[in-house]
Amino acid sequence: MIKLKLIPVLLGLLAAVPAINAAPQYDFIICANVNKGYVIGSKIVTTNGLFRLDENGVWRHFGYNDSTITGAAFDPRDPSVYYTSALNGLWAPLEGSATGRMANSWDMTEGRDVAVDPNSPDDVYVAITDGVAFTNDRGQTIERRDHGLPARGKFTETIEVDRTTAGRVFAGCTAGVYLTDDAGMNWRQVLSTKAQVNDIQQSPHDPAEWIALTDEEGAWISRDRGLTWSLIKDLPVGRAFYNVAFDQTNPQRIAIGSWTYGVQVSEDGGQTWVTRNEGLPENPRAWRVGINPNTGRLYASIYQENLYYSDDFGRTWQADAMEGSLVNRFITVAR
């Protein structure tokens, strides 16, 4: 009788154990430039652009070969539909084409980042060097949406959509962080800086929490949906922070990439930070960091050196791939 009573308990415990070799829930993608030592006019052929990590841990190229790709955003309804930002602007999906087509006009080039609104997936925002561009018809038409951005200081390096609210978007500019609640029709400043804002990210665990990084004025955190911001005092200021990555497998773990300080990590939700560069090249210029959402593995792109990974959140590092590369973006796409 006792044994029979234990059966439901055992079944419950077994159900809680993750399945071995379970299929990944996300695609993990990078935008990479593998052009170290390339000279214009040479016959060297390199492969650049988007790479997807396959089940065997190999980075597989897809899409078009362009060394100037800076970002990519995927349609949540169909991950085979995606947009890329690049030096020549926005590349939008084109039916029957593996590469898409250039969507912008001659006066809206130099795309720095691109974002799709998950709650209104036809709405696509592009960060450009003089503001923000917008399309809602897969790039058939594209327009500027920069009313409220500063006349000076609107170089937009990064753009991020609030996943909880359609039309709520953050733009990182030279003059600070700007917010729109109406799909870019009107912008207002929520954080004033005198240094370029390089990255803005929303926590995957708490949608009210955002982190913004700057060139010379440190890292900032908001816990009220980006309305007010506080300087993260445990991190240094005066040098560039490039990007921030949240660990989707562990809400306590966050990583930041920096040109001067290498890899900075927190394992207590951003309260305290430490440098973890052991095993990386001397004086590592951490161009970008990323965290595999399926495994929690931490990656660091060391500028024109290599892509490295760590399975103990930066305590030790191993070389992975992409020798001579720089990664412009780590991207997570739900399957």
C-alpha positions in Angstrom: 0.0 0.0 0.0 2.8 2.4 0.9 4.6 1.6 -2.4 1.4 2.4 -4.3 1.2 5.8 -2.6 4.8 6.6 -3.6 4.1 6.1 -7.3 2.4 9.6 -7.9 5.3 11.2 -6.0 7.9 9.5 -8.1 6.1 10.4 -11.3 6.0 14.0 -10.3 9.7 14.0 -9.6 10.5 12.4 -12.9 8.3 15.0 -14.7 10.4 17.8 -13.1 13.6 16.4 -14.5 14.6 18.0 -17.8 14.6 15.6 -20.7 18.0 14.6 -21.8 19.0 16.0 -25.2 15.8 18.0 -25.4 15.4 20.1 -28.5 16.6 23.7 -28.0 13.8 26.2 -27.5 15.7 29.0 -29.2 18.0 29.7 -32.1 21.2 31.4 -31.1 22.5 33.6 -33.9 25.4 36.1 -34.3 26.2 38.9 -36.8 29.9 38.5 -37.5 32.5 40.2 -39.6 35.4 37.9 -40.4 37.6 40.3 -42.3 40.8 40.8 -40.3 43.6 41.6 -42.6 41.4 42.0 -45.6 42.5 44.6 -48.1 40.1 46.2 -50.6 40.7 44.9 -54.0 42.2 41.6 -52.9 40.9 38.3 -54.1 40.5 36.9 -50.6 36.9 35.7 -50.1 35.5 35.7 -46.6 32.1 34.7 -45.2 30.4 37.4 -43.2 26.9 38.2 -41.9 24.6 35.8 -40.0 25.6 32.5 -38.4 23.3 30.1 -36.5 24.7 27.7 -33.9 23.6 24.2 -34.9 23.0 21.2 -32.6 26.7 20.1 -33.0 28.0 23.5 -31.8 29.0 24.6 -35.2 28.3 28.2 -36.5 26.5 27.9 -39.9 26.2 30.8 -42.2 22.9 31.8 -43.7 21.5 34.7 -45.7 23.7 37.1 -47.7 27.4 37.6 -47.4 27.9 41.2 -46.1 30.7 42.4 -43.8 28.7 45.5 -42.8 25.7 43.8 -41.2 25.2 45.3 -37.7 22.0 43.6 -36.6 19.0 41.4 -37.4 15.4 41.1 -36.2 13.0 38.2 -36.8 9.3 38.0 -37.3 7.9 36.0 -34.3 5.1 34.6 -36.5 7.7 33.1 -38.9 11.4 33.0 -38.0 12.3 32.5 -41.6 11.3 36.1 -42.2 13.9 38.6 -40.9 15.4 42.0 -41.4 19.0 43.1 -41.3 20.6 46.5 -40.7 23.8 47.2 -42.6 26.0 50.0 -43.9 23.7 50.5 -46.9 20.6 50.6 -44.7 17.8 48.0 -44.2 17.5 44.7 -45.9 13.9 43.5 -45.9 12.5 40.0 -46.7 11.6 39.2 -50.3 9.6 36.2 -51.2 11.7 33.6 -53.0 14.9 35.3 -52.1 17.5 34.0 -49.6 19.0 37.4 -49.2 16.1 39.9 -49.3 16.3 43.3 -50.8 17.5 46.8 -49.9 14.5 48.7 -48.6 15.7 52.2 -47.8 16.2 55.3 -49.9 19.6 57.0 -50.4 19.0 59.4 -47.5 18.4 56.7 -44.9 21.5 54.6 -44.9 24.0 53.3 -42.3 21.7 51.1 -40.3 23.1 50.5 -36.8 20.3 48.2 -35.4 16.9 46.9 -36.2 13.9 45.7 -34.1 10.6 44.0 -34.8 7.7 44.8 -32.4 6.6 41.4 -31.1 3.1 42.6 -30.4 2.8 44.2 -33.8 5.2 42.3 -36.0 4.6 44.3 -39.2 6.1 47.3 -37.4 9.9 47.4 -37.9 12.3 50.1 -36.5 15.7 50.9 -37.8 18.4 52.8 -35.9 20.3 55.0 -38.3 23.0 57.6 -37.9 20.6 60.5 -37.9 17.5 59.1 -36.2 15.0 56.3 -36.6 13.4 54.8 -39.7 10.1 52.8 -39.7 8.3 50.4 -42.0 5.2 48.4 -41.6 4.9 46.7 -45.0 8.1 44.6 -45.2 10.1 47.6 -46.5 7.9 48.4 -49.4 7.8 51.9 -48.0 10.0 53.4 -45.3 9.8 56.7 -43.5 11.6 58.7 -40.8 10.1 58.7 -37.3 12.3 61.0 -35.3 10.0 63.8 -34.0 11.3 64.6 -30.5 14.8 63.3 -31.1 17.4 66.1 -30.6 18.5 68.1 -33.6 22.0 67.4 -32.5 22.9 64.1 -30.8 20.4 61.8 -32.6 23.0 59.3 -33.9 21.1 56.2 -32.9 23.2 53.2 -32.2 20.6 50.8 -30.7 16.9 50.4 -30.7 14.8 48.0 -28.5 11.0 47.3 -28.3 9.3 46.7 -25.0 8.0 43.2 -25.4 5.0 43.9 -23.2 3.5 46.9 -25.1 3.0 47.5 -28.8 4.5 50.7 -30.0 6.7 51.3 -26.9 10.3 51.6 -28.1 13.6 52.8 -26.7 16.3 54.5 -28.8 19.9 54.9 -27.7 21.4 58.1 -29.1 24.4 60.4 -28.5 22.3 62.6 -26.3 20.8 59.7 -24.2 17.9 57.3 -24.1 14.7 58.3 -25.8 11.3 56.6 -25.4 8.2 56.5 -27.7 4.8 55.2 -26.7 3.2 55.7 -30.1 5.4 53.7 -32.5 7.9 56.5 -33.1 5.5 59.3 -33.9 6.8 61.2 -30.8 9.9 60.7 -28.7 10.9 62.0 -25.3 14.2 61.8 -23.4 14.2 59.6 -20.3 18.0 59.5 -19.7 20.3 62.4 -20.6 23.9 61.6 -21.4 26.8 63.4 -23.1 28.2 60.0 -24.3 26.8 57.7 -26.9 24.4 55.1 -25.7 25.6 51.8 -27.2 23.1 49.3 -26.0 19.7 49.0 -24.3 18.3 45.7 -23.2 15.2 44.5 -21.3 15.5 41.7 -18.7 13.9 38.5 -19.9 12.8 37.8 -16.3 11.4 41.2 -15.2 10.0 43.4 -18.1 10.2 46.5 -15.8 14.0 46.2 -15.7 16.2 47.7 -18.4 20.0 48.3 -18.6 21.6 51.0 -20.8 25.3 51.2 -21.6 27.3 54.3 -22.7 30.7 55.1 -24.1 32.1 57.1 -21.2 29.3 57.5 -18.6 29.0 54.0 -17.3 26.0 51.6 -17.1 22.5 52.6 -16.1 19.6 50.6 -14.8 15.9 51.2 -14.7 13.4 49.2 -12.6 10.3 51.1 -13.6 10.0 50.3 -17.3 12.6 52.8 -18.4 11.0 55.9 -16.9 13.8 56.7 -14.4 17.4 55.5 -14.4 20.2 55.1 -11.8 23.9 54.7 -12.4 25.3 51.2 -11.6 27.9 52.3 -9.0 29.7 49.0 -8.8 30.9 49.4 -12.4 33.7 51.8 -13.5 33.0 54.9 -15.7 35.2 56.7 -18.2 35.5 53.9 -20.8 33.2 52.3 -23.3 30.7 49.6 -22.4 29.5 47.9 -25.6 26.6 45.5 -24.8 24.8 43.7 -22.0 23.5 40.2 -22.0 21.0 38.6 -19.6 21.0 34.9 -18.9 17.6 33.5 -19.7 18.5 30.3 -17.7 19.4 32.2 -14.5 17.8 35.5 -13.5 20.8 36.4 -11.3 23.4 36.3 -14.1 24.2 39.3 -16.3 27.3 40.0 -18.5 28.7 43.2 -20.0 31.4 43.6 -22.8 33.9 46.4 -22.6 36.8 47.7 -24.7 38.9 48.5 -21.7 37.7 46.2 -18.9 37.0 43.1 -20.9 34.1 41.0 -19.5 32.2 42.2 -16.5 29.7 39.8 -14.9 27.2 39.8 -12.1 25.7 36.7 -10.4 23.4 38.5 -8.0 21.1 40.3 -10.4 23.3 43.3 -11.0 24.0 44.2 -7.4 27.8 43.5 -7.6 30.1 43.0 -10.5 33.5 41.4 -11.1 36.0 41.2 -14.0 36.4 37.7 -15.5 39.1 37.7 -18.2 41.2 34.7 -17.1 41.9 32.6 -20.3 41.2 35.5 -22.7 44.0 37.3 -24.6 45.9 39.9 -22.7 44.0 43.2 -22.3 40.9 41.7 -24.0 38.8 44.1 -26.0 35.4 42.5 -25.5 33.5 43.8 -28.5 30.3 41.9 -27.6 29.1 39.3 -25.1 26.2 36.9 -25.4 24.6 34.0 -23.4 23.2 31.0 -25.1 19.5 30.9 -23.9 19.4 27.1 -24.1 22.5 26.3 -22.1 23.6 29.4 -20.2 27.0 29.2 -21.9 28.7 32.7 -21.9 30.4 33.9 -25.1 32.8 36.8 -25.7 33.9 38.3 -29.0 37.4 39.6 -28.5 38.0 42.3 -31.2 39.5 40.7 -34.3 40.9 37.8 -32.2 38.4 35.0 -31.7 35.0 34.1 -30.3 35.5 32.5 -26.8 33.1 30.6 -24.6 32.8 29.8 -20.9 30.7 27.2 -19.2 31.4 28.6 -15.7 30.3 32.2 -16.4 33.7 33.6 -17.1 35.9 31.9 -14.6 37.6 30.0 -17.4 37.5 30.6 -21.2 38.1 28.5 -24.3 38.5 29.5 -27.9 35.5 28.6 -30.0 35.6 29.8 -33.6 35.5 32.9 -35.9 39.3 33.5 -35.8 40.0 37.2 -36.7 36.4 38.2 -36.3 34.3 40.6 -34.5 30.7 39.9 -33.5 28.3 42.9 -33.9 25.3 41.2 -32.3 24.1 38.1 -30.4 20.5 37.3 -31.2 18.0 34.9 -29.6 15.0 33.7 -31.7 12.2 31.5 -30.3 11.5 28.4 -32.3 
